[in-house]
């Protein structure tokens, strides 16, 4: 079922009421069927309507007055103008949006080529979902457990910049919090989940029962942290855990992701934000990974990482963590198919790299992180990764979403 939203209709008093009703009634019925709730322009107070249906020409000042009265036009509340072919609706929308944008406000025209424009209505639904996603991001809390890993020299954004441009609040937490909780947990914390995961693996790997049990206790501690701090997402300085406790976070982060908690590695806030965007805008789990091969001429890209949400892969084996040879890593098997790749970057988090491609094969090569995929992407997209990288991690989302992500970013972020 569609989520409720508010819309209003603006029209010139010069237009005949009966003619106006005939012109817009099909659109308002469709909006009502999408769970829209109509409100008169004069009744709008401080809450901006999600949509303004531009019924006729001569409504430019009415649109501007609505935006001014409600404070609309920011990242979370862009002015969405719904225009149609009749009664000079589109010219009025064009003029109004041009003025709003020249005043520094954000907005977009959604044009319907008649009330039966199915594709146009899809764009309307996506725009409404995009507004909900922007508002959801503004309410999100990302836990940063420990500092970002030392090698992330381009992937440690200012939390204030993230809050200002994208919305989420970064909650900094010391690694000692995790160690204290681990010390307080019973030895069998998470044992039931560990047993299910071992039973579901496609064959035995290197980790022994003690290693899996230690990873399960990390998951139990992190799950408690998520609840205590009311976190929507989490990223941790996981290599300190390996050095100091000889246990990995790979399995724990995969379980958190399966539970609906966005979970990133290495304290990488950029990639965690990308995972969170995929979740809030697309409703999709995603995978954070390192490129290990980029061949622009052939459009070849290889990605690998030692953790992956179990719900994203067809099967898995439990292995050791690649670099350290200890703990538990996950060797997941992705199915071939279309994917979207994304990377947030820039000092002010103003940049976004996007590409679409196809997974052509899963890998099991030695010398790489355990979950591996080979992909084909457009050569110019691969070349851009080498010419102007935004960092060392990419986020992979199953399905084709580039145009939707680009449109959302241009409206809400850029």
Helices and strands as residue ranges (DSSP letters): E 5-10, H 17-33, E 36-38, G 41-43, E 51-54, H 60-70, E 79-84, H 89-102, E 107-112, H 118-138, E 141-145, H 159-165, E 169-173, H 175-184, H 191-200, H 209-229, E 233-236, H 238-245, H 250-258, E 262-264, H 269-277, I 278-282, E 286-295, G 296-298, E 300-305, G 310-312, E 315-319, E 329-333, E 337-345, E 351-363, E 371-377, H 379-387, E 393-398, H 402-412
